[in-house]
Amino acid sequence: MEFIISKGETVAKCTTRGGELISFVKDKTEYVWYGRPEYWSGQAPCLFPVVCRAKEDRIIADGVSYPMKKHGIARKVEFTPVEVRPDGVVMRLCDSEETRRSYPYAFQLDIIHSVTETGFRTEYKVTNTDTCPITFCIGGHPGFNCPMLPGESFEDYSLVFDNAEGASVHNTEQEGGYMSPDMPELDVIKNNELALNYKDFELDAIVVENLPVRKVNLVNRNTGHGIRFEFDSFDAIGFWTPVEGGAPFICLEPWNGLPGSTAETPELENKKYAKTIEAGESFVTAYTVTVI
């Protein structure tokens, strides 16, 4: 099921499949990746309760091992719309027999999309409906068209940070998609700018931690046109375009949690940046996109 939400001249489309926002148009320009399967059929999945690939494709919770698919259990499943407004929608996923095969806890995951006259906001709210504490990671994986306009190229664009001083930057490993303490730190951010080129993604995603200001602009260096991406309530961010190169999009992925590490064990509570909430509590995080 799909929903159209709008505000002024901006129009977005949301789908119950995965609870995703799959289109955002302003001034006749589409900013969200189209999901062309020859490159990547995804568009903006929610990553829960793991980010990217779990170590050994499993988690250990309360001493028991459970199989865990890449990106977790929320991607590609049907959410239930619980509120629909002209400028926003709330979609919900609750635990079920199917989810408990991989994640043994009772939970409620709400994804809230809303649009403004200049952009949109995606909020994730995880509520513990169990009788014990629950631990999880959660993140976004939105793809954005890059280039955004005809006549441009991917290499015309940069990721420009408000402040990247002291940030740590690493690739994930192409084989397995894991983090690794053996991967050298990347020196790709110069004067708060990461100029885009496909070569930097030949090993896989670029992961940035310890940003003092969690805001980044994806902009054409020649025109200044692009988007501002704000992710204040997330601990890290990943940037990804397929390792083969040539794909006309880039994903800006805000994460509470990290991809599995070659140095970690599969216990969920040991994952870096994982969140734990008590019974009846909720955890809320969000990212916003503004056209500039």
Secondary structure by P-SEA (a helix, b strand, c coil): cbbbbbcccbbbbbbccccccccccccccccccccccccccccbbbbccccccccccbbbcccbbbbbccccccccbbbbbcccccccccccccccccccccccccbbbbbbbbbccccbbbbbbbbccccbbbbbbbbbbbbbbccccccccccccccccccccbbbbbbcccccccccccccccccccccbbbbccccccccbbbbccccccccccccccccbbbbbbcccccbbbbbccccccccccccccccccccccccccccccccbbbbbcccbbbbbbbbbbcc
